[in-house]
Amino acid sequence: MSILTAHNLAKSYGPQDIFDGVSLEIPHGAKVALIGPNGSGKTTLLHLLAGLDEPSAGAIHRAKDLQIAYLPQQADFSGDGTLREAMLKVFADLQARAAELRRLEIAMADPSTCDEALQRYGRALEAFELAGGYTYEQRIEQVLSGLGFDEEDIERPVAQLSGGQKTRALLARLLLEEPDLLLMDEPTNHLDLAGIEWLEGYLKTWEGAVVVVAHDRAFLDAVVERVWELEWGRLEQYRGDYTAYAVQRTERVTRQQAEYKRQQDHIARTEDFIRRNIAGQRSRSAKERRKRLERLERIEQIQEYQPLNLALGDAARSGDLVLGLYDLAAGYDAAAPLLTAQEFELRRGQRVALLGPNGSGKTTLVRTVLREIPSLEGDVRIGANVHPGYFAQGHADLDIEKTVIETVLDASDMGISQARDLLGRYRFSGDNVFKRVGDLSGGEQSRVALALLALRGANLLILDEPTNHLDILSQEVLQEALAEFSGTLLIVTHDRYLIRKLATRVWAIEDKVLWEFKQGYEEYHKWQEQRRQEKRERREEARGKTERERAREARKAERREAAREARRQDEREQTIQQLESRLAQLGIDLAVASEQQAVEQVRQLGAEYAGVEEKLNTLLADWADVT
């Protein structure tokens, strides 16, 4: 059963049409990828589905009481208190139930309210447990840890989180809220490899529906079971993961191109017949064919986006040793380096992926290699005839005040005509070449940076997250160009598709140490899985130890309380005996005073007798409750 359907959606901004005629449905539990070139309207469609914007035409129908959550590319996550406290707000209802259970426990200790409280407590406890009352704090820890937050981050005020951390924090909250439909726009942008793989596993067991915009092909293969492709204002739908989509799309394009060609050949032949016979003896036949041709439903020609024409050129031959790291310490504080590396050598023609968690020092190592920052200890050696080319993460090496064409002209000896031809290969045409770099999108800036990289004639390419902001088509072009590059590669990336296709070995930063995996990504992945399993076992052991310690402390507390209660019971029994003795004596004294007709003494003894008897009855009741 579908939880959301849309019919003939259209969206335009002024004279610009984004898309039209878009119809779709989202069944319960569906896992959908929304892909398409940059600027095709993917985020706009997500906004419409989330109810954040209205379509220019068409209608969206949502199931009654449907809970929809939306993760934007850059989240505005704010709030008072720590990150943990922000997550706890998701479970305010469970916290209120826990408070009610504590109130009922107090009421159960009161004989006057015990029966009623006991009846309510059983039902409340069962509902609390079924709703996850005993596991929600563990779930918070699991989700935050999976998305890359450590204990220090979890206790940090939300106001102190970085932009990327706030996006991850919003994702954590949405996962904990468990909406019926989760819409996500590039959720992997701020995650490291471990976080991406954790999210994949979490979404595989997610019971709600998911629509995700992502350019991470390995992530899409792991998570989705259908693909929506939005391009040229139309939505095409495919079944299966990304790899299945790629095969089906190629088959569809090939089939439609063949059908288009056959129809065009038929039209050409028919028009030629009409032209030759419209005024001759076969005029009637020509006119009939013209009518049929006018009624013919035309097959549209497949429109294809112009891909990047990326050629990195022939790399000059370098020495066998391209890069060497020897007893290196890198970072900004000699007392606390970000990483150390004993002896690592990059040889001519090798392709190395540099991996590690966010903040582990990958970019710092790259900047140390490029001598942008000095090493704290040890040596970085660049080999003979090595010419590095650097693609900086976030395009930090681009001058945002220059125009696109000024950037290329300043980096080369080209004339304006040659520069425009080059930029045309990177999808910059017309007045777009005069755009200010700072006004470009992330994907457009990536294309400028790639154009500059191709100009440099480097034989060692050092690429820091080169696929960020590129649509999938551009990623595939880049991957093909790097595969054909005859020089040496050092790539910082979270793109497992790229790693598996290109990297011959892996360097990985873990626990502030650089490690090498000569068998490539699969060897590294197995090593990581083993490390995670060991960490889980240590956590479970620590948790079990903590629980055993708590149980031991609880037993000790019970024994201490039992001993105290036993002493109190002994004291009660002694006091009862004393009061019973005193009561008996007062009875005798009262009898004597009555015989002597000592009225005042009888009154005093009677009052004392009543007081002692009341104390005795109270103690006897307490004694009976305990026994």
C-alpha positions in Angstrom: 0.0 0.0 0.0 1.3 3.4 -1.0 1.9 6.0 1.8 2.4 8.9 -0.7 1.4 9.3 -4.4 2.0 12.2 -6.8 0.3 12.9 -10.1 1.5 15.1 -12.9 3.7 17.3 -10.7 5.2 20.4 -12.3 7.5 23.0 -10.8 8.7 26.3 -12.2 10.4 29.4 -10.9 9.2 32.3 -13.1 10.0 31.4 -16.8 12.2 28.5 -15.8 10.6 25.0 -15.8 12.3 22.6 -13.5 10.2 19.5 -14.3 6.7 18.6 -15.3 4.5 15.5 -15.7 6.1 13.8 -12.8 4.0 11.0 -11.3 5.2 8.6 -8.6 4.2 6.5 -5.6 6.0 5.5 -2.5 4.9 2.1 -0.9 5.3 1.4 2.8 8.9 0.4 3.5 10.2 1.4 0.0 13.9 2.2 -0.4 14.2 4.7 -3.3 17.2 6.5 -4.8 16.6 9.8 -6.5 19.4 10.5 -8.9 20.1 12.9 -11.8 22.6 15.5 -13.0 23.3 18.5 -10.8 20.6 21.1 -11.3 18.0 18.6 -12.5 15.6 19.4 -9.6 16.2 16.6 -7.1 16.2 18.8 -4.1 13.1 20.7 -5.4 11.2 17.4 -5.7 12.2 16.4 -2.2 10.9 19.8 -0.9 7.5 19.1 -2.6 7.3 15.6 -1.2 8.1 16.9 2.3 5.5 19.6 2.1 8.1 22.4 2.3 7.0 23.8 -1.1 4.0 23.6 -3.3 3.9 22.3 -6.9 3.1 24.7 -9.8 0.7 22.0 -11.1 -0.3 18.5 -10.1 -1.2 17.0 -6.7 0.4 15.0 -3.9 -1.7 12.7 -1.7 -0.3 11.6 1.7 -1.6 8.8 3.9 -3.5 10.0 7.0 -1.2 10.8 9.9 1.8 10.2 7.8 5.0 11.2 9.6 7.6 12.7 7.2 11.1 13.8 8.1 13.5 15.7 5.9 17.3 15.9 6.1 18.7 18.8 4.0 22.3 18.9 2.7 23.2 21.6 5.3 21.1 21.3 8.5 20.2 24.0 10.9 20.3 22.0 14.1 20.1 24.1 17.2 19.0 23.8 20.8 20.0 24.3 24.4 22.0 21.7 26.3 24.3 18.9 25.1 24.0 16.6 22.1 22.8 13.8 24.4 20.1 16.0 25.9 18.9 17.0 22.4 18.6 13.3 21.6 16.8 12.5 24.9 14.0 15.0 23.9 13.0 12.5 21.2 12.0 10.2 24.1 10.2 12.7 26.2 7.1 10.4 26.3 9.2 7.5 27.6 10.8 9.7 30.2 7.3 10.8 31.4 6.3 7.1 31.6 9.4 6.4 33.7 8.5 9.2 36.1 4.9 7.7 36.4 6.4 4.3 37.2 8.5 5.8 40.0 5.4 7.5 41.3 3.5 4.3 41.3 6.3 2.5 43.1 6.1 5.1 45.9 2.3 4.6 46.0 2.8 0.8 46.3 4.7 1.3 49.5 1.7 2.9 51.1 -0.8 0.4 52.4 -3.7 2.8 51.7 -2.9 3.0 47.9 -1.0 -0.2 47.4 -3.7 -2.3 45.7 -4.7 0.4 43.1 -1.1 1.3 42.4 -0.1 -2.4 41.9 -2.8 -2.9 39.3 -1.8 0.2 37.3 1.9 -0.5 37.7 1.7 -3.9 35.9 0.0 -2.4 32.8 2.3 0.7 32.8 5.4 -1.4 33.1 4.5 -3.7 30.2 3.7 -0.7 28.0 6.9 1.0 29.0 9.0 -2.0 28.1 7.2 -2.6 24.8 7.9 1.1 23.8 11.6 0.6 24.4 11.8 2.2 27.8 14.8 0.1 28.9 16.7 0.4 25.6 16.3 4.0 24.4 19.4 5.3 26.0 21.4 2.5 24.5 19.8 3.3 21.1 20.9 7.0 21.4 24.5 5.8 22.1 24.4 3.4 19.2 23.1 5.9 16.7 25.4 8.7 17.7 28.4 6.4 17.9 27.6 4.9 14.5 27.4 8.4 12.9 30.9 9.3 14.2 30.3 11.0 17.5 32.6 10.1 20.4 31.9 10.4 24.1 33.3 13.9 24.2 31.1 15.0 21.3 28.0 13.5 22.9 28.5 15.6 26.1 29.3 18.8 24.1 26.8 21.7 23.9 24.9 21.7 20.6 25.9 25.3 20.0 29.6 24.2 19.8 29.1 21.6 17.0 30.5 22.3 13.5 28.2 22.5 10.5 28.9 19.0 9.4 28.4 17.7 13.0 25.0 19.5 13.1 23.9 17.8 9.9 24.9 14.4 11.4 23.2 15.3 14.7 19.9 16.0 12.8 20.3 12.7 11.0 20.7 11.0 14.3 17.6 12.6 15.7 15.5 11.7 12.6 16.7 8.1 12.8 15.7 7.9 16.5 12.3 9.5 15.7 11.5 6.7 13.2 9.2 8.6 10.8 7.0 6.7 8.3 8.9 8.4 5.4 12.5 9.7 5.6 13.7 12.0 2.9 17.4 12.6 2.8 19.5 14.9 0.6 23.1 13.7 0.4 23.3 12.1 3.8 26.8 10.7 3.3 28.4 14.1 2.6 29.6 14.5 6.2 30.2 10.9 7.1 33.5 9.0 7.0 33.7 5.4 5.6 32.8 3.8 8.9 29.8 6.1 9.3 28.6 5.4 5.8 28.8 1.7 6.3 27.0 2.0 9.6 24.2 4.0 8.0 23.9 1.4 5.3 23.4 -1.4 7.8 20.9 0.7 9.8 18.8 1.6 6.8 18.7 -2.1 5.6 16.6 -2.9 8.7 14.7 0.4 8.6 10.9 -0.4 8.6 9.8 3.0 7.2 10.2 4.2 3.6 13.3 6.1 2.5 13.8 8.4 -0.5 17.5 9.4 -0.7 19.4 11.8 -3.0 23.0 10.5 -3.1 26.0 10.4 -5.5 27.7 7.5 -3.6 27.2 4.6 -5.9 28.3 1.9 -3.4 25.9 3.3 -0.8 23.0 3.2 -3.3 23.9 -0.4 -4.2 23.8 -1.4 -0.5 20.5 0.4 0.4 18.0 1.0 -2.4 15.7 -1.3 -4.2 14.4 1.1 -6.8 15.8 4.1 -8.6 14.1 7.3 -9.8 16.1 9.2 -12.5 15.2 12.9 -12.9 16.6 14.5 -16.0 15.4 16.9 -18.7 12.3 17.6 -16.6 11.1 14.0 -16.6 11.2 11.1 -14.1 12.1 7.6 -15.2 11.7 4.7 -12.7 13.8 1.5 -12.5 13.7 -1.5 -10.2 16.8 -2.7 -8.4 19.9 -1.1 -6.9 22.2 1.4 -8.7 24.1 -1.3 -10.6 20.8 -2.8 -11.9 19.6 0.8 -12.8 22.8 1.4 -14.9 22.2 -1.8 -16.9 18.5 -1.1 -17.4 19.2 2.5 -18.4 21.7 1.5 -21.0 19.3 -1.0 -22.4 16.4 1.6 -22.4 18.6 4.2 -24.1 19.9 1.7 -26.7 16.3 0.5 -27.4 14.8 3.9 -27.7 17.6 5.2 -29.9 17.1 2.2 -32.2 13.3 2.8 -32.2 13.9 6.5 -32.9 16.2 5.7 -35.8 13.8 3.1 -37.3 11.0 5.7 -37.1 13.2 8.4 -38.6 14.1 6.1 -41.5 10.4 5.3 -42.0 9.5 9.0 -42.0 12.3 9.8 -44.4 11.2 7.1 -46.8 7.6 8.1 -46.6 8.4 11.8 -47.1 10.5 10.9 -50.2 7.6 8.8 -51.6 5.2 11.7 -51.0 7.5 14.2 -52.6 8.0 12.0 -55.7 4.4 11.0 -56.2 2.2 13.8 -54.8 1.5 15.2 -58.2 1.8 12.0 -60.3 -0.3 9.0 -61.0 0.2 7.7 -57.4 -1.1 11.0 -55.9 -3.9 9.3 -54.0 -1.5 6.9 -52.3 0.9 9.7 -51.5 -1.9 11.7 -49.9 -3.0 8.7 -47.8 0.6 8.2 -46.6 0.8 11.9 -45.8 -2.3 11.7 -43.6 -0.9 8.6 -41.8 2.4 10.4 -41.3 0.6 13.4 -39.8 -1.2 11.1 -37.3 2.0 9.2 -36.5 3.0 9.4 -32.8 6.6 10.5 -32.9 9.2 8.9 -30.7 11.3 11.5 -28.9 15.0 11.5 -29.5 17.0 10.6 -26.3 18.6 13.7 -24.8 21.9 13.1 -23.2 23.7 15.5 -20.9 27.1 16.6 -22.2 29.7 14.7 -20.1 32.9 16.2 -19.0 35.7 15.7 -21.6 38.4 15.1 -19.0 41.8 14.2 -20.4 44.8 14.3 -18.0 47.3 13.8 -20.8 50.4 11.7 -20.9 52.4 11.9 -17.7 56.1 12.5 -17.9 58.1 9.5 -16.6 59.3 10.0 -13.0 61.8 8.2 -11.0 60.8 4.8 -9.5 60.4 6.4 -6.0 57.7 9.0 -6.2 57.1 9.7 -2.5 58.7 8.5 0.7 57.7 9.0 4.3 60.3 8.2 6.9 59.6 8.3 10.7 57.2 11.1 10.0 55.1 12.9 12.6 52.5 15.3 11.1 50.3 17.8 12.8 50.4 21.2 14.4 51.6 20.4 18.0 54.9 18.5 18.5 53.6 17.3 21.9 50.4 15.8 20.3 50.9 15.0 16.5 47.8 14.0 14.5 49.6 11.0 13.1 52.9 9.1 12.8 54.2 7.1 9.9 57.3 4.8 10.1 58.3 4.0 6.5 56.0 4.3 3.5 57.0 4.5 -0.1 54.9 5.3 -3.2 56.3 3.9 -6.4 55.8 5.0 -10.0 52.4 3.9 -11.3 50.9 2.9 -8.0 47.5 4.1 -7.0 47.0 4.5 -3.3 43.8 5.4 -1.5 44.4 7.3 1.8 41.6 6.5 4.2 40.7 7.3 7.8 37.9 8.8 10.0 37.0 12.4 9.8 39.5 14.5 11.6 42.2 11.8 11.6 44.7 13.9 9.7 44.4 12.9 6.1 44.4 16.4 4.7 47.1 17.4 7.2 49.3 14.5 5.8 48.6 15.7 2.2 49.6 19.3 3.1 52.7 18.0 4.8 53.6 16.0 1.7 53.1 19.2 -0.4 55.3 21.1 2.1 52.4 23.5 2.8 53.0 22.8 6.5 56.3 21.5 8.0 56.6 18.0 9.4 56.9 17.8 13.2 59.5 15.0 12.9 61.0 12.8 10.3 61.3 13.3 6.5 59.2 13.6 3.4 61.0 12.8 0.2 59.8 13.7 -3.3 61.4 11.5 -6.0 63.3 12.6 -9.1 61.3 14.3 -11.9 58.1 14.2 -9.8 55.6 17.0 -10.6 52.7 16.9 -8.2 49.2 18.2 -9.1 46.8 18.8 -6.2 43.0 18.8 -6.1 42.1 20.4 -2.7 39.1 19.4 -0.7 36.5 22.2 -0.8 38.5 23.8 -3.6 40.5 25.9 -1.2 43.1 26.7 -3.9 40.6 28.5 -6.1 40.4 32.3 -6.0 36.7 33.0 -5.5 37.1 36.6 -6.7 38.2 35.6 -10.2 36.0 34.6 -13.0 36.1 31.1 -14.5 37.9 32.1 -17.6 40.4 34.3 -15.6 41.2 31.3 -13.5 42.2 29.3 -16.6 44.0 32.1 -18.3 46.1 32.9 -15.2 47.1 29.2 -14.9 48.2 28.8 -18.5 49.6 30.4 -21.6 46.3 30.0 -23.5 44.5 32.7 -25.4 40.8 33.4 -24.8 39.6 31.2 -27.6 41.7 28.2 -26.4 40.5 28.8 -22.8 36.9 28.9 -23.9 37.4 25.6 -25.9 38.9 24.0 -22.8 36.1 25.2 -20.5 33.5 23.9 -23.0 34.9 20.4 -22.4 34.0 21.0 -18.7 30.4 22.2 -19.5 31.1 25.9 -19.3 29.8 27.7 -22.3 28.5 31.1 -23.3 28.4 33.7 -20.5 29.0 31.0 -17.9 32.7 31.4 -18.4 32.4 34.9 -16.9 30.8 33.8 -13.7 32.7 34.6 -10.5 34.2 31.4 -9.0 32.7 32.2 -5.6 29.2 32.2 -7.2 29.5 28.7 -8.6 27.9 25.6 -7.0 30.1 23.0 -5.4 29.9 20.8 -8.5 30.8 23.7 -10.9 33.8 24.6 -8.7 34.9 20.9 -8.9 34.8 21.1 -12.7 37.0 24.3 -12.6 39.5 22.5 -10.3 39.6 19.5 -12.7 40.2 21.7 -15.6 43.2 23.3 -13.8 44.5 19.9 -12.8 44.5 18.8 -16.5 46.6 21.9 -17.4 49.4 21.2 -14.9 51.0 18.2 -16.6 51.4 16.5 -13.3 52.7 12.9 -13.0 51.7 12.6 -9.3 48.1 13.5 -8.7 47.1 14.1 -5.1 43.3 14.3 -4.9 41.5 15.2 -1.8 37.8 14.1 -2.1 37.7 14.6 -5.9 34.1 13.1 -6.3 32.5 15.5 -3.7 29.8 17.6 -5.4 30.1 15.8 -8.7 27.0 14.1 -10.1 27.3 10.4 -10.9 27.9 10.9 -14.7 30.8 13.2 -13.9 32.2 10.8 -11.3 32.2 8.1 -13.9 34.1 10.3 -16.4 36.6 11.2 -13.7 37.0 7.5 -12.8 37.7 6.6 -16.4 40.2 9.5 -16.8 42.1 8.4 -13.7 42.1 4.8 -14.8 43.8 5.9 -18.1 46.3 8.2 -16.3 49.8 6.8 -16.7 51.3 8.5 -13.6 50.9 7.9 -9.9 47.8 8.6 -7.7 47.3 9.4 -4.1 43.6 9.8 -3.5 41.8 10.8 -0.3 38.2 9.6 -0.7 35.2 8.0 0.9 34.0 6.8 -2.4 34.3 3.0 -2.2 33.2 2.6 -5.9 36.2 4.7 -6.9 38.5 2.9 -4.4 37.6 -0.5 -5.6 38.0 0.4 -9.3 41.3 2.3 -8.9 43.3 1.7 -5.7 46.0 -1.0 -5.8 46.7 -0.5 -2.1 45.4 1.4 0.9 47.1 3.7 3.4 44.8 4.2 6.4 45.1 6.4 9.5 43.8 4.7 12.6 44.5 5.6 16.2 47.0 8.3 15.0 49.1 5.7 13.1 49.4 5.3 9.4 48.9 1.6 8.2 49.5 0.0 4.8 47.4 -2.7 3.1 49.1 -4.0 0.1 46.2 -6.1 -1.0 43.9 -3.1 -1.3 40.5 -2.2 0.0 39.2 -5.7 0.8 42.2 -6.4 3.1 41.6 -3.1 4.8 37.9 -3.7 5.1 38.5 -7.1 6.8 41.0 -5.5 9.2 38.4 -2.8 10.1 35.7 -5.4 10.7 38.0 -7.3 13.0 38.8 -4.1 14.9 35.2 -3.2 15.2 34.3 -6.7 16.5 37.1 -6.4 19.1 35.8 -3.0 20.2 32.2 -4.4 20.4 33.5 -7.3 22.5 35.4 -4.9 24.8 32.3 -2.7 25.1 30.1 -5.7 25.9 32.6 -6.9 28.4 32.8 -3.5 30.0 29.0 -3.2 30.0 28.7 -6.7 31.5 31.3 -5.8 34.1 29.4 -2.7 34.9 26.2 -4.6 35.2 27.8 -7.2 37.4 29.2 -4.5 39.6 25.8 -2.9 39.8 24.2 -6.2 40.6 26.9 -6.8 43.3 26.4 -3.4 44.8 22.6 -3.9 44.7 23.0 -7.3 46.6 25.3 -5.6 49.1 22.7 -2.8 49.5 19.9 -5.4 49.9 22.0 -7.2 52.6 22.7 -3.9 54.4 19.1 -3.0 54.3 18.0 -6.4 55.5 20.5 -6.1 58.4 19.2 -2.7 59.2 15.6 -4.0 59.1 16.5 -6.9 61.3 18.0 -4.5 63.8 14.9 -2.3 63.7 12.7 -5.4 64.1 14.7 -6.4 67.2 14.4 -2.9 68.6 10.6 -3.0 67.9 10.3 -6.4 69.7 12.3 -5.1 72.7 10.1 -1.9 72.8 7.0 -4.0 72.5 8.0 -6.1 75.4 8.8 -3.0 77.4 5.5 -1.4 76.5 3.6 -4.6 77.3 5.3 -4.8 80.7 4.6 -1.2 81.3 0.9 -1.7 80.3 0.6 -4.6 82.6 2.1 -2.6 85.5 -0.2 0.3 84.7 -3.2 -2.1 84.9 -2.1 -3.2 88.4 -1.6 0.4 89.5 -4.9 1.4 88.2 -6.7 -1.3 90.1 -4.9 -0.3 93.4 -5.7 3.4 92.9 -9.4 2.5 92.2 -9.6 0.6 95.5 -8.1 3.5 97.3 -10.5 5.9 95.4 -7.5 8.1 94.4 -9.4 10.0 91.7 -6.5 12.2 90.5 -4.1 9.2 90.4 -6.6 7.1 88.5 -6.9 10.0 85.9 -3.2 10.2 85.4 -2.7 6.5 85.2 -5.6 6.2 82.7 -4.1 8.8 80.5 -0.6 7.1 80.5 -2.3 3.7 79.9 -4.0 5.1 76.8 -0.8 6.6 75.5 1.2 3.4 76.0 -1.5 1.3 74.5 -1.6 3.5 71.3 2.2 3.2 70.9 2.0 -0.5 71.4 -0.7 -0.9 68.8 1.3 1.1 66.3 4.5 -0.9 66.9 2.5 -4.2 66.7 1.1 -3.1 63.3 4.6 -2.2 62.0 6.0 -5.5 63.3 3.2 -7.4 61.6 3.8 -5.6 58.2 7.5 -6.7 58.3 6.9 -10.2 59.3 
